[in-house]
Every structure is written in structure tokens, then in C-alpha cells.
Amino acid sequence: MAYGQTGTGKTFTLGRLGKDDASERGIMVRALEDIVANVYLASDTVEISYLQLYMESIQDLLAPEKTNITINEDPKTGEVSLPGAVTVKVQDLDHFVELLQIGEGNRHAANTKLNTESSRSHAILMVYIRRSVPEKVEDGINSQDRKTKSKLPLVRKSKLLIVDLAGSERLDKSGSEGLLLEEAKFINLSLTSLGKCINALAENSPHIPTRDSKLTRLLRDSFGGSARTSLIITIGPSSRHHAETTSTIMFGQRAMKIVNVVKLKEEFDYESLCRKLETQVDHLTAEIDRQQKLRESEKYDLEKRLRDCHDSFNETRKNLVTRSELLEQKNTRLELVIEEALAELNCQKDQNSLLEDKIADLEMSLKQNKQNQLENSTYQKVLADTTQMYEKKIAELMKQLEVERAKSESAEEQLDAMKKLSDERKKLIQHHEMENSKYQMALADTTQMYEMKIMELTKQLEDGHTRFEGAQEQLDLANMLLADYQNSTQGQDGTSELRLKLEEMYRLHESTVNELQSLKAEFKDQIQEKEAISEKLYAVQEKLSAEEKRRKAIEHELVNLKKGAPEGDKHFEDKKSYMKENIRGTSVLGTSASLNKSGTLRVTQSAQRATIAKICEEVGLQKIIQLLTSEDSDVQIHAVKVIANLAAEDVNQESIVEEGGLDALLTMLRSSQNATILRVASGAIANLAMNEMNQGLIMSRGGAKLLAKTASGTDDPQTLRMVAGALANLCGNEKLHTMLKEDGGIKAMLGMVRSGNSDVVAQVARGLANFAKCESRAMVQGHRKGRSLLMEDHALEWLIDNCNTTQASNRRHIELALSHLAQNEDNARDFISSGALQELQRISNESSREDIRNLAKKMLKSNPVFQGEMRLGQQ
């Protein structure tokens, strides 16, 4: 412990870091250096806590947010502990120096007449050391106790306190006033309580007043306890402080009379043993659960396999029954076919017998053909002409059949085109009724065309049949003529020739019959194709009717959505979540004015939220997001307003992003020219940008570029306010700063102030404050180095020009941004050359916020470049 008058070197002796020269290190660093050199990381642990006692309030220097930490005393052992203090495990000496530097930066100090950097609090460094040692079993205990105790780990504890007391001071010499006066009172009060305890211990008084001050309660073990205590007395050489020097030396003399008894503290490490046993129990429990789940899964698999077997058996049985029925039906049909074939064979036999009779008659009549040799040649010519005529007619029929086939192929192509048109029904939903009527007319025309073609084919076949009958009559006439000729002609040679010609005519007759049958088969195929086309056309009609019903349902939902949406345009879209910006911490630095809205507005907003929630439940979030891509601008406006209000609630943001709402909003910014859509979509993106995960998605999908493009293409102050709010929220994420600058986000924010609108300027100031604060935090944590990104876009000049604005919130944001930018030493030259240093000095004296004044003062003192420039200015 170091005790003495203010300005005599207590902090220099104990807490000097000595980064550049190891010989200038203080006792704190040297003590930790010795401890780290003599511990073993495998079995020893070294932990530290760094506290300050400021105005009778214990504060944690390693965690400044922890203030007024309570002191606990063990009723059995009387040991003092601070459960609320942060305990950090030290890895090496460099780690300790970093922690000590952080603590010194958070310690209270002030400038007095006696000391330019007077410590205004008592600093206490607590070092805790734990070492596991082998268990020593006494000879007097029995074997059972020895066996039980040998299983318990033994730990040896030690605690080192290094106390840098605040210096005592006299008010007439230090000239303390205001807060410094109050601090001096508490310092002198705690030092007086310490002196009383030292006097009581030196005089062996039965009562030690350790409870008069928190300082004496913390140092209770160091006086008259089991600690080894060293006291450093610091005095000044000036004769002016003769009384203080005498009092300090007398304090040391009294403290030397105190006798401490050092005790070794060893105890069983029940905590580590308990943790080990708990780990074993958890492992065994997990193993039992795993075995049980494995059995259950095996049982479930067996049951599932059994059910599958039953299902497959039943299905196989059904298939066999169905197949047997099909086989029976096929057998019945085959029997009928066989009977019909037998009947046809019998008919053929009858016809053959008739033909044989006819042939016999012809042979009889050929004997008389010799008499008609002269007329035979004429008849032959007539037969040749008739045969040629039949061949021409058959060729014409074949050509007509080919034409009909080509027409059927074109009909199939038309059907494919109609299918393609039906696939594009979503794009043509607004013109659906007209297209539907066209499709129906086309279907009717096509059906009528096919019916006409079928009628023509039928007529052609009837004509062919009529021609065939005419040919048959001519053939009969020829037979009659031949018969007459046979009766009138005699001679064996003429008869043989006539028989050959008749055989040729018979073959021509058979080929004509075969061709007629093929024409009938093709006619049947054409009828089947017509039926298939009719079925396809019917299916297309059904699809078109289903699409019509779906379109009507969507229109009905859209009407309900328009009816349920609020009527107020601006009030509906401006119900933004900037109220949450005031409680967002580093992400959003909003004003507190939005928290004081009237009760009537809160009731209206709650009613609107209920309406929007009801619409979302009835219609569905996915359908609302789909309406964002509608071609109707009114539908898009209503849908984007609903999405913007849903995005104002944190619970809805994840669902909106998962359903593609973010992509749809960015697409609207990219393609829409409607001012209302751009304004509301920008507000929705601003609401989504308050979530850190959404911020990364917005930047990765080019959101900053789209926002900058929107800002450059509009002069509407409401749209600019929404875009500036979105960019300000993105500025609160230090990981996105480089990408935000490359995408033109910073330049776009600075360009939006051209509108002169106070709300736009407020959002720009908030965004720059977010950016500067995140940058300074990254610099302190060692994540970033170099000149600020804001300097390249001339943000510093704008901050200087608007530093004296009349609006308090804007001025506070600008002052905070300048103070954080000054924390970066690489920005010092820009501050000096642009005149920002003078503004920083003004902020340190005139700012309405005490925390900003203190931050500005700290930056001015800690930066050597600023110190040198201010000295030159004073000279």
C-alpha cells in the first residue's frame, strides 16, 4: 500500500507501465512479472480484479458499467469478498499490462493546483493465485479416513492486494471546488478512517473501527490479520508541506507497530471434485438416454417394417386379384374373337364355293368365245380404259389422304401452340377474359374444322364406295359381254386368253378391295385422333376455367385488402419504428422526442397494428409479398404499406426476409418510378436495417447502392428522410463500413442535406455519429487502424459547418461524432488543418452534455499532437 500527500509519486511508484523501458515499471507490473515467472500454467491459476473506491462507491475499472459493488463478509471465517467484481484470468505479462492500461483509462483523475493529474479515487489491484498441492495425510487418522481424504484434491490459495491510495490534500492549497471538493471530502474521510484503524491496532485497542469506511473494510485482512503487509510512505521535498510530511511519517511509524501473523491457507477443492462428479453423472445420463433412444428407434423400425410388410402383402394380394380379373376378361374377349374368326372362315368357304361355281360356269362359257373374237378387241380396250380410270381415281384418293394427314399434323401444332399460350396465363391475367373468349372461339373453329374434314372424308369414302359399286357393275357387264362372246365364239386359243384377262381383272378387283379396307382403317384412325384432340381441348378448357376461378379469388382478396387497409396515407406509412432507435444502443442514436407522443396517437397506432395483424392472418404474409410484384400500382402501394408496418415489429422481420420480402422491396427500389412506392419501400428497408443480420443481407444484395440511387433521383423530403434513416442504421455496423463507403452510401447521405429539411439533416447527423462511434470502438479494440473513412468524403467539413446548429439533437450528434473522430490519432492532422480542433475545444467547455464534454477533454489531453498545437496557439 502507498500512502502520502497528493502529488508525491504514489501512482508513479505503483502503477507505472514502463512500456518503452523495463526499468521504469511500477510495483504492480514487477509483482505480476515475478508471479508469472514462478507459476505453472498446468496446475496454477492467476486471476486479477482491478477496482476503484470513488466517493465511497466501489467501481470495477475493467467493467466501468459495474458501479456500487457490494462487500460480502463470510460470517464463519470473516473473509471479505466482492461477488460483483469482474475476475480476469491472466495469460502472460503483456495481457496484464493491457488490462492495467484499460483500468487506468477508466480511473477518475483531475487537474488541481497541487497535481495536474491528481487521482480522485483509491485504486485496488487484487491478485488471486490458486495452486493444487499433494494431499498430506496425518499419521493419527485411521485407514478409512485416509482413504476418503486421499480422494479429495487439495488447493492452496493466496491473495495479493496492491493499493494506490488517493493523496490527502488541504482545500486551501489544492483550490478544489464543486465536484473536486466533494471528491476531496470523501478521500480525506476514508484516509481518516484508515488512520483510526492504524492507531487502534498500534495501541492494541479491543475495538478496531473497520466499518467506518469501505476502504478499511476492504483492507481488513491486511492489518492485524494473516497477511504480510508492506507500506510505502511518499513525501514531498518542499518545506511548504512540512505539516503533511510530518503527518505522513507519523502514520508510517504507527503502522510499523502492527504485528501480523502469516498463516498458510489450504483447503479441499470441493468445487472441482463436484464439477468432475457432475460431468460423470451427465455423461452416464446421456449414455442411458442414448441407449433408450436406440432401443426405441429399433422398436419403431421393426414396427415400421412389419407395417410395410402387411401393406405390401395386401397390395400384392389386391394386384393378383385385379390381374386375375383382367386375365378372365381377356380370355372372354379372345373366345369371342375366335368365334368371330371361325364365322368369317365359314363365310370365306361359302364364298370360295360360290367362286368355284362361277369359275366352272366361266369355263363352260369360254368354249363359246371363239365366235366373238372380232368384238373381243373392242371389249379389251374398254376394260383397259376402265382400269386406268380406276387407278387415277385411287391415286387421287391417296393424295387426299396425305393432305388430310398434313392437316392433322398442323392441328397438332396448333394444339401445342395453345398449350404454350395456356402456360403464359399468369403474365396475361389482366387480359384473361378477352384471351379466354379467343381461346373458346379458336376451339369452336378448330372443332368445326375437324368435323367438316371428317364429313369430307366420309363423303369421299362414300364416293369411293359408289365408284367401287359402279366398277363392280361394269365388271358384271363385262362378264355378261364375255359370256355372250363365249357363246358366239368357238376356239381353244381365244378361251385361254380370255381366262387370263379375267384373272387379271379379278386381281385388280381384290387390290381395289384391299385399298378400300385400308382407307376405312385410316378413317378409323382419323376418328380416334379427333377424339384424342377433343379430350385435350376439354382438358385445356378445364385448366382455363380453374385459372379464371383463381383470378377471381385473388381479386376478391385484393378487394378485402383494400377495404381493411387504413385510409391515411402519410400517417399509415410514417408509423415507422424510429421510436425504437432511442433504445437500440450503438446501432441507432435516435432522439427521445418520439417517445412523448400523445395518448390519442398511441391508441390510433395500436388500432392500426391490430388491423394489419388481422389482414396478415386472413390473407397470409406470402400472398401480401406476392402482391408487391403486381402490375397495378395501387395494389403495390397498399401491399408495401402493410409490409412496412409489419417490419416495424421485431417479431415479423425474420418472417418477412424468409418469405422474400427484402428481395421484393429491393426490386421495387430498382424498377419503380412511383414516389409513394419509393418512399414507403425505403421506410420498410430502414425498419429491417435495425437488425444486424438483416444489415448484412441488405448490403450483400446491393441495398446501399439502390438507396443511394433513390436519393439521387428524388427531391421529396419524406423519401430522403426514409433513405437517410436506412443508411444511418447501416452505419451502426462497423463490419459494413468499407462496403458502405464503396457503394456510395456516405456520399449519398452527405448529398441529401441539400434538401435543407430538418428531419433529413437529423438522420444524416445520426448516421455520422453511429459511423464515428463504431470506428472509435474498433480502434480501441484493435480491429481497425488508419485514417477514418469519413475523411475521404469530406464529412469533417460538414460536421464543422453544422456544429452550431440550433436543434439540440442534431448538435449533440455532431458533437459526439467529432469527439469520436478525435479519438483516432491518424485524424489529428485533418482536425488541425480544417479547424476542427477549435470546435473540439469549444465542445469540451460548452457542450450541454457532460459525457460529451468529458470525452472531448479526454481526447484533448490524450493526443500529443493536439497538446503541441494548443501550446503553440497559447504562445
PyMOL commands that set and color helices and strands:
alter all, ss='L'
color gray80, all
select helices_A, chain A and resi 10-15+22-24+27-37+93-106+143-149+171-174+179-202+210-212+214-218+220-222+239-256+270-366+370-423+432-488+492-564+569-573+577-583+593-596+599-619+621-629+633-647+650-658+661-671+675-688+692-700+703-712+717-730+734-742+745-755+758-781+789-793+795-801+808-821+825-834+836-846+850-862+864-874
alter helices_A, ss='H'
color red, helices_A
select strands_A, chain A and resi 2-4+44-54+57-60+72-73+80-81+88-89+109-110+118-119+122-133+154-164+232-234+266-268
alter strands_A, ss='S'
color yellow, strands_A
deselect
rebuild
show_as cartoon
